[in-house]
Amino acid sequence: MTEKKRRYDLDWLRVIAILAVYLHHIGMPFNGDEFHIMNTQSSKVLDDIMVFFEQFRLPLLFLISGTGTMFAFSKRTWLMFLKERSTRLLIPLFFGVLFIVPPQTYYEHPNKYNSYIDVYRNSSFGVNHLWFIENLFIMSVVLIPLILLLKSPKSDRMISFLEKITAKKYGILIWVVPLIIGTVLLKSIFQSDSKAITNLSSTFYYGYFLVAGMLFTASKYIWNHLKEHRKFNFIALVICVILFYGYYLLPNAAIAPYLSIASRWNIWYVVCALISWTLVTTLLGYGQIWFNKKSALLKKCNEAIYPFYIVHQTVIIIVGYYIIQLELSIPSKMALLVFISFPLIIIIYRTLIYPFKIPRILFGMKKKDTS
């Protein structure tokens, strides 16, 4: 992307989405869900708050990744694109699996290993939070034919049709219908919450946002429609929030006699899709008003956010392992975890990654700008 065409709003939203992932992982040891480390006590209120925010952070990240994928392809052949994706995604993924994730495994099972080296002796490797990078690479490669189509005149009629839909006030909301139908159908077959690429219900859900980002970027007018209809999308979001929490807080005993468990889950998938789509599209509209400004801070954040993502969960788990053993309240433990982990991540980035050529490659960064 040239400096003239750079979308600073999308850069800011990417930073915000990954910081939201960081804060989500700060809360995970304390909300009662399964995580690599768990506090002995949990907070239902925290879980009730997190269940909302987890509906948008990854869909937003995938949609922005879709726009980034189109920009990355814009001045490259498909072979050049494949090389770029491999450099920016596969190298950090392999490095992360070998060196970033193993400490998480060790601290998750402290009684299983006599020493840290046992993690390697037992070949206890996994992608953990780096599943996003793995899935993004696979999806990007699989979607190369679609990207080539969107770059060619053959897609003009399809894009024009989508532009006519989004030109209407309710147009962008219609896009949630295929997301709902696809999710409900696939969840009946692939019921797991696993983020593995083979779990097609999850892959479709996040892939839908990735493809939406590509389609938005292939159009000259859809971004303007998102901006123009942002107030309508916000009203739709408010209504969906009411529906989401109304259903989430509804006691099972009140609806169990009337709906099967499969039907109840389907309704849950519907309200989750509605929240995800309306929240992301609202942010994309207002982001063009609030965030589309160049700044020195954004440049620094945009460069640091990818290494930040790769490192953050390992730091949280190591630091959190010791914090959850303290005799403190949950809010105090969370505050202490932020107070220690965030600066530590920045220190690791500034001292071990940012200044050096090889670590920059290993963490998916571009060459250092010496200008």
C-alpha positions as CSV (number, residue, x, y, z in Angstrom):
1,M,0.0,0.0,0.0
2,T,1.2,3.5,-0.8
3,E,1.2,6.0,2.0
4,K,-1.6,7.9,0.2
5,K,-3.9,4.9,0.1
6,R,-3.1,3.5,3.6
7,R,-6.2,2.9,5.7
8,Y,-5.2,4.2,9.1
9,D,-8.6,3.3,10.5
10,L,-8.0,-0.4,9.7
11,D,-4.5,-0.1,11.3
12,W,-6.0,1.2,14.5
13,L,-8.8,-1.4,14.5
14,R,-6.2,-4.1,14.1
15,V,-4.3,-2.8,17.1
16,I,-7.5,-2.5,19.1
17,A,-8.5,-6.1,18.1
18,I,-5.2,-7.6,19.3
19,L,-5.3,-5.6,22.5
20,A,-8.8,-7.0,23.0
21,V,-7.3,-10.5,22.6
22,Y,-4.7,-9.6,25.2
23,L,-7.3,-8.4,27.7
24,H,-9.4,-11.4,27.0
25,H,-6.5,-13.7,27.9
26,I,-5.9,-11.6,31.1
27,G,-9.4,-12.5,32.2
28,M,-9.3,-16.2,31.2
29,P,-7.7,-17.6,34.4
30,F,-10.5,-16.0,36.4
31,N,-13.8,-16.5,34.5
32,G,-14.3,-20.2,35.1
33,D,-13.7,-21.4,31.6
34,E,-11.0,-23.8,30.7
35,F,-7.6,-22.1,30.2
36,H,-4.0,-23.2,30.6
37,I,-3.8,-21.8,34.1
38,M,-6.9,-21.4,36.4
39,N,-7.5,-19.4,39.6
40,T,-9.1,-21.4,42.4
41,Q,-12.0,-18.9,42.4
42,S,-13.8,-17.6,39.4
43,S,-16.1,-14.6,38.7
44,K,-19.5,-15.1,37.0
45,V,-19.7,-11.4,36.4
46,L,-16.4,-11.4,34.6
47,D,-17.6,-14.3,32.5
48,D,-20.8,-12.5,31.6
49,I,-18.8,-9.5,30.4
50,M,-16.3,-11.6,28.5
51,V,-18.9,-13.6,26.6
52,F,-19.9,-10.4,24.8
53,F,-16.5,-9.2,23.9
54,E,-15.4,-12.5,22.6
55,Q,-18.0,-12.2,19.9
56,F,-16.2,-9.4,18.0
57,R,-12.4,-9.5,18.6
58,L,-11.6,-12.4,16.3
59,P,-14.2,-11.7,13.6
60,L,-12.8,-8.2,13.5
61,L,-9.3,-9.5,13.2
62,F,-10.2,-11.9,10.5
63,L,-12.1,-9.2,8.5
64,I,-9.1,-6.8,8.7
65,S,-6.8,-9.7,7.7
66,G,-9.0,-10.1,4.7
67,T,-8.4,-6.5,3.7
68,G,-4.7,-6.9,4.4
69,T,-4.6,-10.1,2.2
70,M,-6.1,-8.1,-0.7
71,F,-3.6,-5.3,-0.2
72,A,-0.7,-7.8,0.0
73,F,-1.8,-9.4,-3.3
74,S,-2.4,-6.0,-5.0
75,K,1.1,-5.7,-6.5
76,R,2.2,-9.3,-6.5
77,T,1.7,-12.4,-8.6
78,W,0.2,-15.4,-6.8
79,L,3.7,-16.9,-6.4
80,M,5.0,-13.7,-4.9
81,F,2.0,-13.6,-2.7
82,L,2.6,-17.2,-1.5
83,K,6.2,-16.3,-0.7
84,E,5.1,-13.2,1.2
85,R,2.5,-15.2,3.2
86,S,5.0,-17.9,4.0
87,T,7.5,-15.3,5.3
88,R,5.1,-13.4,7.3
89,L,3.0,-16.3,8.6
90,L,4.7,-19.7,8.4
91,I,8.1,-18.6,9.8
92,P,6.6,-17.1,12.9
93,L,4.2,-20.1,13.2
94,F,7.1,-22.6,13.2
95,F,9.2,-20.5,15.5
96,G,6.3,-20.0,17.8
97,V,5.5,-23.7,18.0
98,L,9.1,-24.5,18.8
99,F,10.0,-21.8,21.2
100,I,7.0,-19.5,22.2
101,V,4.3,-22.1,23.0
102,P,6.4,-24.8,25.0
103,P,6.6,-22.6,28.1
104,Q,2.8,-22.5,28.1
105,T,2.7,-26.3,28.0
106,Y,5.2,-26.5,30.9
107,Y,3.3,-24.2,33.1
108,E,-0.1,-25.7,32.3
109,H,1.1,-29.1,33.5
110,P,3.7,-28.4,36.2
111,N,3.3,-31.9,37.7
112,K,3.7,-33.7,34.4
113,Y,7.3,-32.6,33.6
114,N,10.4,-33.0,35.7
115,S,12.0,-30.1,33.8
116,Y,11.3,-27.8,31.0
117,I,13.4,-29.9,28.6
118,D,10.9,-32.7,29.1
119,V,8.4,-30.7,27.0
120,Y,10.8,-31.3,24.0
121,R,11.7,-34.8,25.0
122,N,8.0,-35.7,24.9
123,S,7.4,-33.7,21.7
124,S,4.6,-31.8,23.5
125,F,4.1,-29.3,20.7
126,G,0.9,-27.4,19.9
127,V,-0.1,-24.1,18.2
128,N,-2.2,-22.8,21.2
129,H,-3.0,-19.1,20.5
130,L,-1.1,-19.3,17.2
131,W,-4.0,-21.1,15.6
132,F,-5.0,-17.8,14.2
133,I,-1.7,-17.6,12.2
134,E,-2.0,-21.2,11.1
135,N,-5.6,-20.8,9.9
136,L,-4.9,-17.4,8.2
137,F,-2.1,-19.0,6.2
138,I,-4.2,-22.0,5.1
139,M,-7.3,-19.8,4.3
140,S,-5.1,-17.3,2.3
141,V,-3.7,-20.1,0.2
142,V,-7.0,-21.8,-0.4
143,L,-8.6,-18.4,-1.3
144,I,-6.0,-17.5,-3.9
145,P,-8.4,-18.4,-6.8
146,L,-11.0,-16.0,-5.2
147,I,-8.5,-13.3,-4.9
148,L,-7.5,-13.7,-8.5
149,L,-11.1,-13.5,-9.5
150,L,-11.7,-10.4,-7.5
151,K,-8.7,-8.7,-9.2
152,S,-10.1,-9.5,-12.7
153,P,-13.0,-7.9,-14.6
154,K,-14.9,-11.2,-14.3
155,S,-15.9,-10.2,-10.7
156,D,-17.3,-6.8,-11.8
157,R,-20.9,-7.9,-12.0
158,M,-20.8,-9.7,-8.6
159,I,-19.1,-6.7,-6.9
160,S,-21.6,-4.3,-8.5
161,F,-24.5,-6.5,-7.2
162,L,-23.0,-6.4,-3.6
163,E,-22.6,-2.6,-3.9
164,K,-26.2,-2.2,-4.8
165,I,-27.2,-4.2,-1.8
166,T,-25.0,-2.2,0.6
167,A,-26.2,1.0,-0.8
168,K,-29.5,0.4,0.9
169,K,-29.7,1.3,4.6
170,Y,-30.3,-2.3,5.7
171,G,-28.1,-3.7,3.0
172,I,-25.1,-4.6,5.0
173,L,-27.3,-6.3,7.6
174,I,-28.5,-8.8,4.9
175,W,-24.9,-10.1,4.7
176,V,-25.4,-11.8,8.1
177,V,-28.0,-14.2,6.7
178,P,-25.5,-16.5,4.9
179,L,-23.3,-16.4,8.1
180,I,-26.3,-17.5,10.2
181,I,-27.4,-20.3,7.8
182,G,-23.9,-21.6,7.3
183,T,-23.0,-21.6,11.0
184,V,-26.2,-23.3,12.1
185,L,-25.9,-26.0,9.4
186,L,-22.3,-26.7,10.0
187,K,-22.7,-26.7,13.8
188,S,-25.1,-29.6,13.5
189,I,-22.2,-31.6,12.1
190,F,-19.1,-30.0,13.6
191,Q,-20.2,-29.2,17.1
192,S,-16.8,-28.7,18.7
193,D,-15.5,-25.2,19.7
194,S,-12.0,-26.2,18.5
195,K,-10.3,-23.6,16.4
196,A,-8.6,-26.3,14.3
197,I,-8.8,-25.7,10.5
198,T,-10.6,-29.1,10.2
199,N,-13.4,-28.0,12.4
200,L,-15.4,-26.6,9.5
201,S,-18.0,-24.8,11.6
202,S,-15.3,-22.6,13.2
203,T,-13.4,-22.3,9.9
204,F,-16.5,-21.2,8.0
205,Y,-17.4,-18.6,10.7
206,Y,-14.1,-16.9,10.8
207,G,-13.5,-17.5,7.0
208,Y,-16.8,-15.6,6.3
209,F,-15.3,-12.5,7.9
210,L,-12.0,-13.0,6.1
211,V,-13.8,-13.2,2.7
212,A,-16.1,-10.2,3.7
213,G,-12.9,-8.2,4.2
214,M,-11.7,-9.2,0.7
215,L,-15.0,-8.3,-0.9
216,F,-15.1,-4.9,0.9
217,T,-11.6,-4.1,-0.4
218,A,-12.4,-5.2,-3.9
219,S,-15.2,-2.6,-4.1
220,K,-14.9,1.1,-4.6
221,Y,-18.1,1.9,-2.7
222,I,-18.8,-0.6,0.1
223,W,-16.6,1.2,2.6
224,N,-18.5,4.4,1.8
225,H,-21.8,2.6,2.4
226,L,-20.5,1.3,5.8
227,K,-19.6,4.9,6.7
228,E,-22.9,6.4,5.4
229,H,-25.1,3.9,7.2
230,R,-23.1,3.6,10.4
231,K,-25.9,5.1,12.6
232,F,-28.4,2.5,11.3
233,N,-25.8,-0.3,11.9
234,F,-25.3,1.0,15.4
235,I,-29.1,0.9,16.1
236,A,-29.1,-2.7,14.8
237,L,-26.2,-3.4,17.1
238,V,-28.1,-2.1,20.2
239,I,-31.1,-4.2,19.3
240,C,-28.8,-7.3,18.9
241,V,-27.1,-6.6,22.2
242,I,-30.6,-6.7,23.9
243,L,-31.4,-9.9,22.1
244,F,-28.0,-11.4,22.9
245,Y,-28.1,-10.7,26.7
246,G,-31.8,-11.3,26.9
247,Y,-31.3,-14.9,25.6
248,Y,-28.0,-15.4,27.5
249,L,-29.5,-14.5,30.8
250,L,-32.7,-16.4,30.2
251,P,-32.9,-19.3,32.6
252,N,-32.8,-22.7,30.9
253,A,-35.7,-23.9,33.0
254,A,-37.9,-21.2,31.4
255,I,-37.4,-22.5,27.8
256,A,-36.3,-26.1,28.2
257,P,-40.0,-27.4,28.2
258,Y,-40.6,-25.8,24.8
259,L,-37.3,-26.1,22.9
260,S,-34.9,-29.0,22.4
261,I,-31.3,-28.5,23.4
262,A,-30.4,-28.5,19.7
263,S,-32.9,-25.6,19.1
264,R,-31.5,-23.7,22.0
265,W,-28.0,-24.0,20.7
266,N,-29.2,-22.9,17.2
267,I,-30.7,-19.7,18.7
268,W,-27.4,-19.1,20.5
269,Y,-25.5,-19.3,17.2
270,V,-28.0,-16.9,15.7
271,V,-27.6,-14.2,18.4
272,C,-23.8,-14.6,18.4
273,A,-23.7,-14.1,14.6
274,L,-25.9,-11.1,14.9
275,I,-23.7,-9.5,17.5
276,S,-20.5,-10.3,15.7
277,W,-21.6,-8.9,12.4
278,T,-23.4,-5.8,13.6
279,L,-20.5,-4.9,16.0
280,V,-17.8,-5.4,13.4
281,T,-19.7,-3.4,10.7
282,T,-20.5,-0.6,13.1
283,L,-16.8,-0.3,14.1
284,L,-15.9,-0.3,10.4
285,G,-18.3,2.6,9.8
286,Y,-17.4,4.7,12.8
287,G,-13.7,3.8,12.5
288,Q,-13.5,5.8,9.2
289,I,-14.7,8.9,11.3
290,W,-12.7,8.3,14.5
291,F,-9.5,6.6,13.4
292,N,-8.5,7.4,9.8
293,K,-5.7,9.7,10.8
294,K,-2.0,9.2,10.5
295,S,0.1,9.4,13.7
296,A,3.6,8.5,14.9
297,L,2.0,6.4,17.7
298,L,0.0,4.3,15.2
299,K,3.1,3.6,13.2
300,K,4.9,2.2,16.2
301,C,1.8,0.3,17.4
302,N,1.2,-1.2,13.9
303,E,4.8,-2.4,13.7
304,A,4.8,-3.9,17.2
305,I,1.3,-5.5,17.3
306,Y,2.2,-8.7,15.5
307,P,5.2,-9.7,17.8
308,F,3.0,-8.5,20.7
309,Y,0.3,-11.0,19.7
310,I,2.9,-13.9,19.3
311,V,4.5,-13.3,22.7
312,H,1.5,-12.1,24.8
313,Q,-0.1,-15.4,25.9
314,T,3.2,-17.0,27.0
315,V,4.0,-14.0,29.2
316,I,0.5,-14.0,30.6
317,I,0.6,-17.7,31.5
318,I,4.1,-17.6,33.1
319,V,3.4,-14.5,35.1
320,G,-0.2,-15.5,35.8
321,Y,0.9,-18.9,37.1
322,Y,2.6,-17.2,40.1
323,I,0.0,-14.5,40.6
324,I,-3.0,-16.9,40.9
325,Q,-1.2,-18.5,43.9
326,L,-1.3,-15.2,45.8
327,E,-3.9,-14.5,48.5
328,L,-5.6,-11.6,46.6
329,S,-9.0,-10.8,45.2
330,I,-9.7,-11.5,41.5
331,P,-9.7,-7.8,40.5
332,S,-6.3,-7.3,42.3
333,K,-4.8,-10.3,40.6
334,M,-6.0,-9.2,37.2
335,A,-4.6,-5.7,37.8
336,L,-1.3,-7.1,38.9
337,L,-1.2,-9.4,35.9
338,V,-1.7,-6.4,33.5
339,F,0.8,-4.3,35.5
340,I,3.5,-6.9,35.1
341,S,2.8,-8.6,31.8
342,F,2.2,-5.6,29.6
343,P,5.5,-3.8,30.3
344,L,7.3,-7.2,30.1
345,I,5.9,-7.8,26.6
346,I,7.0,-4.4,25.5
347,I,10.5,-4.9,27.0
348,I,10.9,-8.2,25.2
349,Y,9.8,-6.6,22.0
350,R,12.0,-3.5,22.3
351,T,15.2,-5.3,23.5
352,L,15.0,-8.8,21.9
353,I,13.0,-8.4,18.7
354,Y,12.8,-4.9,17.3
355,P,16.5,-4.0,17.0
356,F,17.7,-7.2,15.3
357,K,17.3,-8.6,11.8
358,I,16.8,-12.3,12.5
359,P,14.3,-11.9,15.4
360,R,12.3,-9.5,13.2
361,I,12.1,-12.2,10.5
362,L,11.1,-14.8,13.1
363,F,8.3,-12.6,14.4
364,G,7.0,-11.7,10.9
365,M,8.2,-8.1,10.9
366,K,9.4,-6.3,7.8
367,K,12.9,-4.9,7.4
368,K,13.6,-2.1,9.8
369,D,12.9,1.3,8.4
370,T,16.2,3.3,8.6
371,S,14.8,6.4,7.0
